[in-house]
Amino acid sequence: MVGIVALVALHTVVLALWLSPANPARDSIGSPALGSYVDPYFQQSWDGLDPRAQYVDESFRIRANVISDGKKMRVTPWLDLTKVDNGALRHDVDQARVHLIARRLATNLNAAMYGLEPAQRKLVQANYITTPIEKLQQRLLKAAPNVAAVQMYLSYDQMATQFASMYARAKWGEDTILEVQYLVGRRTVPDYADRGSTVLKDVDYLWFPFGFRKAFRASYDSQVIFDSYVKK
């Protein structure tokens, strides 16, 4: 305990000297020596605290293959769920967790795709509608034996398929949802030297495409609850 108290006291003295104006004690130690201790661990800037600061932007989009009027098949336009959720979250103090799902899925799927090999990334672009998704697992492992990365992707693929299916039913409920497809993108802020002329919205997304997946059908109660959030 004595040792811990001594370290805390020494740390406090160093910070006090760092924050104090020029004085004999501070000058005897020297600003470089104090800075070498304080800066790596305690340095902050407004950029780190600015609530408007944004370094990475991600997008999660979906579309569905549906049957309208009981007979006519069509593919819906892409729907950007992260953009929709941004509008729902703006000025909302009591935010619903459902409006965070799309962005978190985009983050996790982007990470999962970076964990796959290039040959594996091509395999996920195929449709898995009548073919069981287990076949995709076998093909991914055959392309590269990175079991953990494959399991991670397949877990998020299942989540994305279920989420996209439930959202599609809420959005296009009058139609029969046959298959769903999702798309995730990622972009980073412009270089510091270019920020005067370029903003984040001017930067193109790096897209990871995926094939169609057989639509998931949730229970009636789960879908009704989900619908209430989507239609707010």
C-alpha positions in Angstrom: 0.0 0.0 0.0 2.9 2.4 0.8 4.4 1.7 -2.6 1.1 2.4 -4.4 0.5 5.6 -2.4 4.1 6.7 -3.3 3.5 6.1 -7.0 0.2 8.0 -6.9 1.8 10.9 -5.2 4.7 10.9 -7.7 2.3 10.8 -10.6 0.3 13.7 -9.1 3.4 15.8 -8.7 4.5 15.2 -12.3 1.0 16.1 -13.6 0.9 19.2 -11.4 4.3 20.3 -12.7 3.2 19.6 -16.3 0.1 21.8 -15.9 1.8 24.6 -13.9 3.2 27.7 -15.5 7.0 28.1 -15.8 8.7 27.9 -12.4 12.1 26.8 -11.0 10.9 23.3 -10.2 9.4 22.7 -13.6 12.4 24.2 -15.4 14.8 22.0 -13.4 13.1 18.9 -14.8 12.5 20.3 -18.2 9.4 20.3 -20.4 10.7 17.5 -22.8 11.1 15.1 -19.8 7.7 15.9 -18.5 6.1 15.7 -21.9 7.7 12.3 -22.6 5.8 10.9 -19.6 2.5 12.8 -20.0 1.9 12.9 -23.7 1.8 9.2 -24.7 -0.8 8.3 -22.1 -2.8 11.5 -21.3 -2.6 13.7 -24.3 -6.0 14.7 -25.6 -7.3 16.9 -28.3 -10.6 18.3 -29.4 -10.6 15.8 -32.2 -10.9 13.0 -29.7 -13.8 14.6 -27.9 -15.7 16.2 -30.8 -19.1 14.4 -31.1 -19.1 15.2 -34.8 -15.8 13.4 -35.4 -16.3 10.4 -37.7 -13.4 8.3 -39.0 -15.2 5.3 -40.5 -18.6 5.1 -42.1 -20.4 1.8 -42.9 -23.5 0.9 -44.8 -25.9 -2.0 -44.7 -28.3 -2.3 -47.6 -30.9 -4.9 -48.5 -33.3 -5.9 -51.3 -35.7 -8.7 -51.7 -37.2 -10.9 -54.4 -40.9 -10.8 -53.9 -44.1 -11.9 -55.5 -46.7 -9.1 -55.9 -50.4 -9.7 -56.4 -49.9 -13.4 -55.9 -48.2 -14.0 -59.3 -45.8 -11.2 -60.4 -42.2 -11.6 -59.3 -39.9 -8.6 -58.9 -36.7 -7.5 -57.2 -37.1 -4.5 -55.0 -34.7 -1.5 -55.1 -31.8 -1.4 -52.6 -32.8 0.0 -49.3 -30.1 1.6 -47.2 -31.0 0.7 -43.6 -28.2 2.6 -42.0 -29.4 5.8 -43.7 -33.0 5.0 -42.5 -31.8 4.4 -39.0 -29.8 7.7 -38.9 -33.0 9.5 -39.5 -34.8 7.5 -36.8 -32.1 8.1 -34.2 -31.7 11.8 -34.8 -33.0 13.8 -31.9 -34.3 10.6 -30.2 -33.3 10.6 -26.6 -34.8 7.1 -25.9 -33.3 5.3 -28.8 -34.5 1.8 -29.7 -31.8 -0.8 -30.0 -33.3 -2.2 -33.2 -32.1 1.0 -35.0 -28.5 0.1 -34.2 -28.6 -3.4 -35.7 -27.9 -2.5 -39.3 -24.7 -0.5 -38.5 -23.4 -3.2 -36.1 -24.1 -5.8 -38.8 -22.2 -3.8 -41.3 -19.2 -3.4 -38.9 -19.1 -7.1 -38.1 -19.6 -8.3 -41.7 -16.9 -5.9 -42.9 -14.5 -7.4 -40.3 -15.5 -10.9 -41.2 -14.9 -10.3 -44.9 -11.4 -8.9 -44.2 -10.8 -12.2 -42.3 -11.5 -14.3 -45.4 -9.2 -15.0 -48.3 -9.9 -13.4 -51.7 -11.0 -16.8 -53.1 -13.5 -17.2 -50.2 -14.9 -13.7 -50.8 -15.9 -14.7 -54.3 -17.7 -17.8 -52.9 -20.1 -15.7 -50.7 -21.3 -13.9 -53.8 -23.1 -17.0 -55.0 -26.9 -17.5 -54.3 -27.9 -20.0 -51.7 -31.6 -20.4 -52.1 -32.3 -24.1 -52.8 -28.7 -25.1 -52.0 -28.3 -25.4 -48.2 -26.0 -22.8 -46.6 -24.0 -25.7 -45.2 -22.6 -26.2 -48.7 -21.1 -22.7 -48.5 -19.3 -23.7 -45.3 -17.8 -26.7 -47.0 -16.7 -24.6 -50.0 -15.2 -21.9 -47.9 -13.1 -24.4 -45.8 -12.0 -26.1 -49.0 -10.8 -22.7 -50.4 -8.8 -21.9 -47.2 -8.6 -23.8 -43.8 -9.3 -20.7 -41.7 -12.0 -22.3 -39.6 -12.5 -19.4 -37.1 -12.9 -16.8 -39.9 -15.4 -19.0 -41.8 -17.5 -19.6 -38.6 -17.4 -15.9 -37.9 -18.7 -15.0 -41.4 -21.4 -17.7 -41.4 -22.7 -16.5 -38.0 -23.1 -12.9 -39.3 -24.5 -14.2 -42.6 -27.3 -15.9 -40.6 -27.9 -12.8 -38.6 -27.9 -10.5 -41.7 -30.3 -12.9 -43.5 -32.7 -13.1 -40.6 -32.6 -9.3 -40.1 -33.0 -8.6 -43.8 -35.9 -11.0 -44.0 -37.8 -9.5 -41.1 -37.2 -6.0 -42.4 -38.3 -6.9 -45.9 -41.6 -8.4 -44.5 -42.1 -5.2 -42.5 -41.4 -3.0 -45.5 -43.0 -4.9 -48.3 -45.5 -6.9 -46.1 -48.2 -7.1 -48.8 -45.9 -9.2 -50.9 -44.5 -12.7 -50.5 -40.8 -12.5 -49.6 -38.9 -15.3 -51.4 -35.2 -14.3 -51.1 -33.2 -11.5 -49.6 -29.9 -10.1 -50.4 -27.7 -7.8 -48.4 -24.8 -5.5 -49.2 -22.2 -3.9 -46.9 -19.9 -1.0 -47.5 -17.1 0.8 -45.7 -15.4 4.1 -46.3 -12.9 6.2 -44.3 -12.5 9.9 -43.8 -10.5 11.9 -46.4 -6.8 12.5 -45.7 -6.2 15.5 -43.4 -4.7 17.5 -46.2 -7.9 17.1 -48.3 -10.5 17.8 -45.6 -10.9 21.4 -46.7 -12.3 20.4 -50.1 -13.5 16.8 -49.5 -16.0 15.6 -46.9 -16.9 12.0 -45.9 -20.1 11.9 -48.1 -17.9 12.5 -51.1 -15.9 9.3 -50.5 -17.0 6.2 -52.3 -17.8 3.0 -50.3 -15.8 -0.1 -50.7 -18.5 -2.7 -51.2 -18.6 -6.4 -50.3 -21.4 -8.1 -52.4 -23.2 -11.2 -51.3 -25.6 -13.5 -53.1 -29.3 -14.0 -52.5 -30.3 -16.1 -49.5 -33.6 -17.9 -48.8 -35.8 -15.7 -46.8 -36.2 -16.4 -43.1 -39.6 -16.5 -41.6 -39.9 -15.3 -38.0 -42.7 -16.2 -35.6 -45.8 -14.1 -35.8 -45.2 -12.4 -32.4 -41.6 -11.6 -33.2 -42.6 -10.1 -36.6 -45.3 -8.0 -35.1 -42.9 -6.5 -32.6 -40.3 -5.9 -35.3 -42.9 -4.3 -37.6 -43.8 -1.8 -34.9 -40.2 -0.5 -34.9 -39.7 -0.4 -38.6 -42.9 1.5 -39.2 -42.3 4.2 -36.5 
